[in-house]
Amino acid sequence: MAKKASALKRFRIVLVFLFIITGGVAVVNWWLPSLLKKPQVTRLPPGAKPKGGPETGTEALPIAVRTFKASRIEFTDFLPTLGTVRGDSEVALKFETNGVVKSILFREGDLVTKDQVLATLDDQEAKMRLEYAESKVQAAVAQKDLMAKRLSINEQLYQLGAIIQPKLEESQLELKQAEAQLDTAQKEADLAKMELTKMVLKSPMEGVMGTREVDVGEYFTPQSPPMVVGTLLKVSSVYVELGIIERDIERIRMGQRVKVTVDSLPNTTFEGTIDNLAPMVEGKSRTLTAKVKVENTEGKLLPGMFARAEIAVFEKPNALVVPTGALKDTDGDGKFESVFTVEGEVAKLKPITLGYLTTDYAEISNGLAEGEQVVTEARGALKEGSKVTLLETEEAGVQRAEPKLPSPSAKPTEEEGQ
């Protein structure tokens, strides 16, 4: 009896298990086909709209762009370079004769006037030579007076018949000899005076003193070895020597306007023009020296100052300009020949002719009108006819104007929804 109950129990378990398996297979057969079924896709021709759907369901979103309003301005391209301030003229000051330096009457950087005494040599010996020469002049004057008096007496005696003619002629010759001796003595005295003046060094012009080269007590020799007391620099106008690298030489011309600044006067700008161009390129630095003449009536620019300069290599009034980033090379030949403009909400590709190109701006000589909005940045690939939406507009010399965009949470109007 117990064995029959155990077999019946096992039979029931098997039946339940088979029922579960059969039900699971039925559920899988019903659900799996719907899971594996692919959705149908209908491909529409370009520009066609799906039936029963919203009109904007398949339209491409407009590309966000930034634009620049083509403007006419006074267009100037500056070439930055570096240089050194030099005096308009630099005079090496030195005595004309040998001697021991007695005094130095200037300091480096002093402003001096014309004929101002700058230094002296020991003049004791020169004064003695002058005194000796003047004493010889006095003796020659006395001798001349004596000979003149003797001639006068002999002329009277000759008229009385007391002396013969040769005696009279002898007196005449003696007077001429005395006059010649006086002339010689006077010239010696003049030379001695001149030598004495050489003991004093005077400024030949107004200017500023440079480096002092000698000290008091030093024996000065102007010949060999040559010595210099100091340098006098004319600073009412100065030259700024600029080094132009070889690749920029063709852009430099005489008369170009130049702006100059120095580190000691950061808020002051000096203006000058290129006054001189060196005839050759220096071998080591491979640069051409350009001299810029700058008026310096207030004496603010001093020789030796480090200068920063901007040369106006191109100037054109009323030039139509756009940013360089707006230019396009559509044919890939390495030359810019077109720009994208915005007309309404559509991008248009326009051919243009470049006049002058810089790293920041380009002058457009043909193909573009003043006021047209040129695309400078696009958040997508632009092509002819692309729809665009404006992010901001920039104009030369004017701050950017950002258009007011609707809030993402704002509900579109009926016109926007259509």
C-alpha positions in Angstrom: 0.0 0.0 0.0 2.8 2.4 0.8 4.6 1.6 -2.4 1.4 2.5 -4.5 1.2 5.9 -2.7 4.8 6.7 -3.4 4.5 5.8 -7.2 1.4 7.9 -7.5 3.1 10.9 -5.9 6.0 10.7 -8.4 3.6 10.5 -11.3 1.9 13.7 -10.2 5.3 15.5 -10.0 6.2 14.4 -13.5 2.8 15.6 -14.9 3.3 19.1 -13.2 6.8 19.4 -14.7 5.6 18.5 -18.2 2.7 21.0 -17.9 5.2 23.8 -17.0 7.5 23.0 -19.9 4.6 22.9 -22.4 3.3 26.2 -21.2 6.7 27.9 -21.4 7.2 26.7 -25.0 3.8 28.1 -26.0 4.6 31.5 -24.5 8.0 31.6 -26.2 6.4 30.7 -29.6 3.9 33.5 -29.2 6.3 36.4 -28.0 9.5 35.7 -29.9 8.2 36.5 -33.5 7.0 39.9 -32.3 10.3 40.6 -30.7 12.3 39.7 -33.8 10.1 41.5 -36.2 11.9 44.6 -37.8 10.2 47.9 -38.1 9.4 49.0 -41.6 11.4 52.0 -42.9 10.1 54.2 -45.7 12.8 56.2 -47.6 11.6 59.6 -48.8 13.1 61.6 -51.7 15.0 64.8 -50.8 12.7 67.5 -49.7 9.6 65.2 -49.3 7.7 65.3 -46.1 6.2 62.2 -44.4 2.4 61.9 -44.6 0.5 62.6 -41.4 3.6 63.8 -39.5 4.6 67.3 -38.5 6.0 69.5 -41.3 9.4 70.1 -39.7 10.0 66.5 -38.8 12.7 65.8 -41.4 14.2 69.3 -42.0 17.9 69.9 -41.2 18.5 72.1 -38.2 19.9 75.6 -39.0 23.7 76.1 -38.4 24.7 78.6 -35.7 27.1 81.2 -37.1 28.9 84.3 -36.0 29.3 87.1 -38.5 31.2 90.3 -39.1 29.7 93.3 -40.8 32.0 94.4 -43.6 33.1 97.9 -42.8 35.1 100.7 -44.4 37.9 101.9 -42.1 41.3 103.6 -42.3 43.3 100.3 -42.7 46.9 100.2 -41.4 49.2 97.3 -41.1 52.1 97.7 -38.6 55.3 95.7 -38.7 56.7 95.4 -35.1 60.5 95.5 -34.6 63.1 96.5 -32.1 65.9 99.1 -32.1 68.1 101.5 -30.2 67.9 105.3 -29.7 70.9 107.2 -31.1 71.8 110.9 -31.0 71.1 112.9 -34.1 74.8 113.6 -34.2 77.6 112.3 -31.9 80.8 114.3 -31.4 83.9 112.8 -29.9 85.4 115.5 -27.7 89.1 115.8 -27.3 91.8 118.4 -26.7 93.9 119.5 -29.7 97.2 119.3 -27.8 99.0 117.2 -25.3 98.8 117.9 -21.6 97.8 116.9 -18.1 94.1 117.0 -17.5 93.5 119.8 -14.9 89.7 119.7 -14.5 86.6 117.9 -15.7 83.6 120.3 -15.6 80.7 117.9 -16.6 78.9 114.8 -15.5 77.6 112.0 -17.7 74.1 112.9 -18.8 74.5 116.7 -18.3 72.7 119.0 -20.7 75.3 121.5 -22.0 75.1 124.7 -24.1 77.2 125.8 -27.0 80.7 127.1 -25.9 80.3 125.8 -22.4 83.7 124.9 -20.8 83.8 121.1 -20.3 87.4 120.4 -19.3 90.9 122.1 -19.0 94.5 121.0 -19.3 97.4 122.3 -17.1 98.2 125.6 -18.8 101.2 126.9 -16.8 103.7 126.1 -19.5 101.5 127.6 -22.2 101.1 130.8 -20.2 104.9 131.1 -19.9 105.3 130.7 -23.6 102.8 133.4 -24.2 104.5 135.8 -21.8 107.8 135.1 -23.5 106.3 135.8 -26.9 104.7 139.0 -25.7 108.0 140.2 -24.3 109.6 139.6 -27.7 106.8 141.7 -29.2 107.6 144.5 -26.8 111.3 144.3 -27.7 110.5 144.3 -31.4 108.3 147.4 -31.0 111.1 149.2 -29.1 113.6 148.3 -31.9 111.2 149.5 -34.6 110.7 152.8 -32.8 114.4 153.2 -32.5 115.0 152.5 -36.2 112.2 154.8 -37.1 113.8 157.6 -35.1 117.2 157.0 -36.5 115.9 157.1 -40.0 114.2 160.4 -39.3 117.5 161.9 -38.1 119.4 160.6 -41.0 116.8 162.0 -43.4 117.3 165.5 -41.9 121.1 165.1 -42.1 120.9 164.0 -45.7 118.9 167.1 -46.6 121.6 169.2 -44.9 124.3 167.3 -46.8 125.9 165.9 -43.6 125.6 162.3 -44.7 125.8 160.5 -48.0 122.9 158.7 -49.6 124.1 155.1 -48.8 124.0 156.0 -45.1 120.4 157.1 -45.5 119.5 153.9 -47.4 121.1 151.9 -44.6 118.7 153.5 -42.1 115.8 152.7 -44.3 116.7 149.0 -44.4 117.2 148.8 -40.7 113.7 150.1 -40.2 112.3 147.5 -42.5 114.2 144.8 -40.7 112.8 146.0 -37.3 109.2 146.0 -38.7 109.7 142.4 -40.0 111.0 141.4 -36.6 108.0 142.9 -34.9 105.7 141.1 -37.3 107.4 137.8 -36.5 107.2 138.4 -32.8 103.5 139.3 -33.0 102.8 136.0 -34.9 104.7 134.1 -32.3 102.5 135.7 -29.6 99.4 134.9 -31.5 100.5 131.3 -31.8 101.1 131.2 -28.1 97.6 132.6 -27.4 96.2 129.9 -29.6 98.1 127.2 -27.8 96.7 128.6 -24.6 93.1 128.4 -25.8 93.7 124.7 -26.7 94.1 124.1 -23.0 90.3 124.6 -22.7 87.7 122.3 -24.2 84.4 123.9 -25.0 81.1 122.4 -26.2 80.7 122.9 -30.0 76.9 122.6 -29.8 73.9 122.1 -27.4 73.5 118.5 -26.4 73.8 115.9 -23.6 77.1 114.5 -22.4 77.8 110.8 -22.8 80.4 108.6 -21.1 83.5 110.3 -19.6 86.7 108.7 -20.8 89.5 110.5 -18.8 90.2 111.6 -15.3 91.9 114.5 -13.7 95.7 114.1 -13.6 95.8 111.9 -16.7 98.2 112.8 -19.5 96.1 113.4 -22.6 97.4 112.7 -26.1 95.1 113.3 -29.1 97.3 111.5 -31.6 98.8 108.1 -30.7 97.3 106.5 -28.8 94.2 108.6 -29.5 92.2 109.6 -26.5 88.7 111.1 -26.1 87.5 113.2 -23.2 83.8 112.2 -23.8 81.0 112.1 -26.3 78.6 115.0 -26.9 75.2 113.9 -28.2 72.7 116.1 -30.0 69.2 115.1 -28.7 66.9 117.8 -29.9 66.1 115.2 -32.5 67.2 111.6 -32.3 67.5 108.6 -34.6 66.1 105.2 -33.7 68.1 102.4 -35.4 65.9 99.5 -36.3 67.0 96.0 -37.5 64.8 94.8 -40.3 65.0 91.0 -40.9 65.7 89.9 -44.5 62.2 88.6 -45.2 60.6 92.0 -44.4 63.0 94.2 -46.3 60.7 94.6 -49.4 58.0 96.1 -47.1 60.2 98.9 -45.9 60.4 102.3 -47.8 61.7 105.8 -47.1 59.2 108.1 -45.4 57.1 105.4 -43.8 55.4 106.4 -40.5 56.8 104.8 -37.4 55.5 104.6 -33.8 58.2 104.4 -31.1 57.9 103.5 -27.4 60.6 103.0 -24.7 60.3 101.0 -21.5 61.0 104.0 -19.3 58.0 105.8 -20.7 55.4 103.1 -21.2 52.5 105.5 -21.7 54.2 107.8 -24.2 54.3 107.2 -28.0 56.7 109.0 -30.2 56.2 109.3 -34.0 58.8 109.6 -36.7 59.5 108.6 -40.3 62.1 106.4 -41.9 64.9 108.8 -42.9 67.7 106.5 -43.9 68.1 102.9 -45.2 71.4 101.2 -45.1 72.7 100.1 -48.6 73.5 96.6 -47.5 72.4 93.7 -45.2 74.7 93.1 -42.3 76.5 89.7 -42.6 76.1 88.3 -39.1 72.6 89.4 -38.1 71.2 89.3 -41.7 69.3 92.5 -41.0 69.0 95.9 -42.7 69.4 99.0 -40.6 66.6 101.6 -40.9 67.0 104.9 -39.2 63.9 106.7 -37.9 64.1 110.4 -37.2 62.1 111.4 -34.2 61.7 115.0 -32.8 62.9 115.1 -29.2 62.4 118.7 -28.1 61.7 117.8 -24.5 64.7 115.5 -24.3 62.8 112.5 -23.1 64.5 110.1 -25.5 68.1 109.5 -24.5 70.8 107.8 -26.6 71.2 104.1 -25.8 67.6 103.5 -24.8 66.0 100.3 -26.0 63.1 101.1 -28.3 60.1 99.2 -29.6 58.8 100.3 -32.9 55.8 99.7 -35.2 56.3 100.5 -38.9 53.2 101.4 -40.9 54.0 99.2 -43.9 50.5 99.6 -45.5 48.0 102.5 -45.1 44.8 102.9 -47.0 41.9 105.1 -46.0 38.3 104.0 -46.6 39.3 100.3 -47.1 36.7 97.6 -46.9 37.9 95.0 -44.4 36.8 91.6 -43.0 38.6 89.2 -40.6 41.1 86.9 -42.1 39.2 83.9 -40.6 36.2 84.6 -42.9 38.2 83.9 -46.1 37.7 80.6 -47.9 39.8 78.6 -50.3 37.1 76.6 -52.0 39.2 75.1 -54.9 42.2 74.2 -52.7 44.8 76.1 -54.7 46.2 77.9 -51.5 44.6 81.2 -52.4 41.6 82.8 -50.7 38.9 83.6 -53.3 35.5 83.6 -51.5 33.5 84.2 -48.3 30.2 83.1 -46.9 27.6 85.8 -46.4 24.3 85.7 -44.6 21.2 86.9 -46.5 18.1 86.5 -44.4 18.6 83.1 -42.8 20.5 81.5 -45.7 24.3 81.3 -46.3 25.6 82.5 -49.7 29.1 81.8 -51.1 30.5 84.9 -52.8 33.7 85.2 -54.8 35.9 88.1 -53.8 39.2 89.7 -54.8 41.8 90.4 -52.1 43.6 93.7 -51.9 45.9 93.3 -48.9 46.1 90.5 -46.4 47.3 90.6 -42.7 47.2 88.0 -40.0 44.0 89.5 -38.6 42.2 91.4 -41.3 42.0 91.4 -45.1 41.1 94.2 -47.5 38.5 93.3 -50.0 39.0 95.1 -53.3 36.1 93.5 -55.2 33.1 91.2 -54.7 31.7 92.5 -51.4 29.6 95.5 -50.4 29.8 97.5 -47.2 27.4 96.3 -44.5 27.2 92.7 -45.7 27.5 90.1 -42.9 30.4 87.8 -43.5 30.5 84.4 -41.6 33.5 84.2 -39.4 32.6 81.1 -37.4 30.1 78.3 -38.2 29.1 75.4 -35.9 28.7 73.0 -38.8 29.6 72.5 -42.4 28.4 75.5 -44.4 27.5 75.2 -48.1 25.6 77.3 -50.6 22.0 77.7 -49.4 22.6 76.3 -45.9 20.1 77.7 -43.4 21.7 79.5 -40.5 20.9 81.1 -37.2 22.8 84.1 -36.0 24.7 83.9 -32.7 26.4 87.3 -32.7 27.5 90.1 -35.1 30.8 92.1 -34.9 31.7 95.3 -36.6 35.1 97.0 -36.9 35.6 99.4 -34.0 32.2 98.3 -32.4 31.5 95.8 -29.6 29.8 92.6 -30.5 26.0 92.7 -30.6 24.4 89.4 -29.5 20.8 88.9 -30.7 18.2 87.9 -28.2 17.4 84.2 -28.5 14.1 82.7 -27.2 14.3 80.8 -24.0 14.3 77.0 -24.3 11.2 76.9 -22.1 9.3 79.5 -24.1 6.4 78.3 -26.2 6.8 79.0 -29.9 4.3 81.3 -31.6 2.0 80.2 -34.3 4.3 81.7 -37.0 7.3 79.9 -35.5 5.5 76.6 -35.4 4.4 76.8 -39.0 
